[in-house]
């Protein structure tokens, strides 16, 4: 276990913020985790946390959603998740495309934390990009192999920080991955170096200032300790990116995540307090509608935000 400094200010004296439970506690071996807040920047993060060499055990392939493609989904819940996930890849790819200059067959895309490769493959297919121009990094061996073998993508089973990409890219995508990265400053430094002059980074993140984060408190699914190491708002992400010569140029909500977050936050409550599935499912859908309306009124209340960043 380690106690990290704030990646924005270097502060080593954070304030206690919230204790949250691990929804996959059997895998991590710890049921409760401490979130802290950097008093200088406002960033919320996990401390203490598993070290980089320990964190792999906290991502069980049989129950961690992004890796379910490599397993045979057995439960109704898993099958529903995979069906829903597959439906939104087109929407994600369209959003990544809109976030910067037009993509073409000559474009180059880098996705850091590409999981089983479906988003990268959708971007490749929709824009006629050769597979060799779509590069992924994924530390989970089975997911990286699945992406390579199923889609023919060039997926590296190493940490991006330990690599030396020889190219620059028109899009660099962090889709729900930046919050997982231990060496976050080193990663952003290297990603900035790999960004084409007119290229953009597309960063999707849960929003710690969202309507549903406030509504659900310690039961909010996107705290997801100990896998989520950092919890950003538009203000704190902007401060971090500025350290690396990057600035946020646009912020968009991603509505499908709102319903996922509310439904599975209700599951967290049901798991702790008991009760049947159906009432919590209905409540999650209704609260997802509430949260969507709140985000429509004010982007900064949206459950998930997709940021476009470019060199400042």
PyMOL commands that set and color helices and strands:
alter all, ss='L'
color gray80, all
select helices_A, chain A and resi 25-28+55-58+65-70+76-98+118-127+131-133+141-151+160-162+178-180+184-193+211-219+221-223+234-242+255-273+277-297+299-301
alter helices_A, ss='H'
color red, helices_A
select strands_A, chain A and resi 15-21+32-37+44-46+109-112+134-137+154-156+169-175+195-206+230-231+246-253+304-311
alter strands_A, ss='S'
color yellow, strands_A
deselect
rebuild
show_as cartoon
